[in-house]
């Protein structure tokens, strides 16, 4: 069982997935900071100083923080846009790399070799 587990973990796909998850988690932190520290303050200026994370309403004892939902939607849209641009860029790079290379120009026909020329000369001299 341990051998099976080791073989499973050692597969390239599992390791690639782990790397993707780690990079994704770090990317999420970057996007969160971008939204909270840059975009929300700008949107707050446009809409009159509203801080989305503070938006809420209450019904009896329940407090609904819909501002956090707005932040999550903004984060999602930014993340989706960045992933879209990255996938588009990667696809473009792949298509450039996979384009068929133009066929090399056919080589000019070779002239006769030295031996062939000497044979022709010899045959011509014999024919006289």
C-alpha positions in Angstrom: 0.0 0.0 0.0 2.8 2.4 0.8 4.4 1.6 -2.6 1.2 2.4 -4.4 0.8 5.7 -2.5 4.4 6.6 -3.3 3.9 5.9 -7.0 0.7 7.9 -6.9 2.4 10.9 -5.3 5.4 10.6 -7.6 3.3 11.0 -10.8 3.8 14.2 -12.7 0.1 15.2 -12.6 -0.1 15.1 -8.8 3.0 17.2 -8.4 1.8 19.7 -11.1 -1.6 19.9 -9.3 0.2 20.6 -5.9 2.2 23.4 -7.5 -0.9 24.8 -9.1 -2.7 24.9 -5.7 0.2 26.6 -4.0 0.5 29.2 -6.7 -3.3 29.6 -6.7 -3.3 30.3 -3.0 -0.6 32.9 -3.3 -2.4 34.4 -6.3 -5.6 34.6 -4.2 -3.7 36.7 -1.6 -2.4 39.0 -4.3 -5.9 39.5 -5.7 -7.4 40.0 -2.2 -4.9 42.7 -1.5 -5.5 44.3 -4.9 -9.2 44.5 -4.3 -9.1 45.5 -0.6 -6.2 47.9 -0.8 -6.5 49.5 -4.3 -9.8 48.9 -6.0 -12.2 49.3 -3.1 -10.8 52.7 -2.1 -11.0 53.8 -5.7 -14.6 52.6 -5.9 -15.3 54.2 -2.6 -14.1 57.6 -4.0 -16.4 57.2 -7.0 -19.5 56.3 -5.0 -18.9 58.7 -2.2 -16.5 57.1 0.3 -18.4 53.8 0.7 -16.4 51.0 2.2 -17.9 47.8 0.9 -16.7 45.6 3.7 -18.7 47.7 6.2 -22.0 47.4 4.3 -24.5 45.4 6.2 -28.1 45.2 7.4 -29.6 43.4 10.3 -32.8 41.6 10.8 -33.4 40.9 14.5 -30.2 39.2 15.8 -28.9 38.4 12.3 -26.4 40.7 10.6 -26.0 40.4 6.8 -22.6 41.6 5.6 -23.5 42.1 1.9 -20.4 44.3 1.5 -18.2 41.3 1.9 -20.2 39.6 -0.9 -19.6 42.6 -3.1 -15.8 42.3 -2.3 -16.0 38.6 -3.2 -17.7 39.3 -6.5 -15.0 42.0 -7.3 -12.3 39.5 -6.4 -13.9 36.8 -8.6 -14.2 39.2 -11.6 -10.5 40.3 -11.3 -9.3 36.7 -10.9 -11.4 35.5 -13.8 -10.1 38.3 -16.0 -6.4 37.7 -15.1 -6.8 33.9 -15.7 -8.5 34.7 -19.1 -5.6 36.9 -20.1 -3.0 34.3 -19.0 -4.7 31.5 -20.8 -5.0 33.6 -23.9 -1.3 34.5 -23.7 -0.3 30.9 -23.2 -2.4 29.7 -26.1 -0.9 32.4 -28.3 2.6 31.3 -27.3 1.8 27.7 -28.0 0.4 28.5 -31.4 3.5 30.5 -32.3 5.7 27.6 -31.2 3.6 25.0 -33.0 3.3 26.8 -36.3 4.7 24.6 -39.0 8.0 26.0 -40.1 8.2 26.8 -43.8 9.8 24.1 -45.8 13.4 24.9 -46.6 14.0 25.8 -50.2 14.9 22.8 -52.3 18.6 22.6 -52.7 20.0 23.6 -56.0 20.7 20.6 -58.2 24.2 19.5 -57.7 26.6 19.6 -60.5 28.5 16.5 -61.6 31.2 15.3 -59.3 34.8 15.3 -60.3 34.7 11.6 -61.1 31.6 12.0 -63.3 33.4 14.8 -65.3 36.5 12.7 -65.7 34.4 9.8 -67.0 32.6 12.1 -69.5 36.0 13.4 -70.7 37.4 9.9 -71.0 34.3 8.7 -72.9 34.5 11.7 -75.2 38.1 11.1 -76.0 37.4 7.4 -76.7 34.6 8.3 -79.0 36.8 10.4 -81.2 
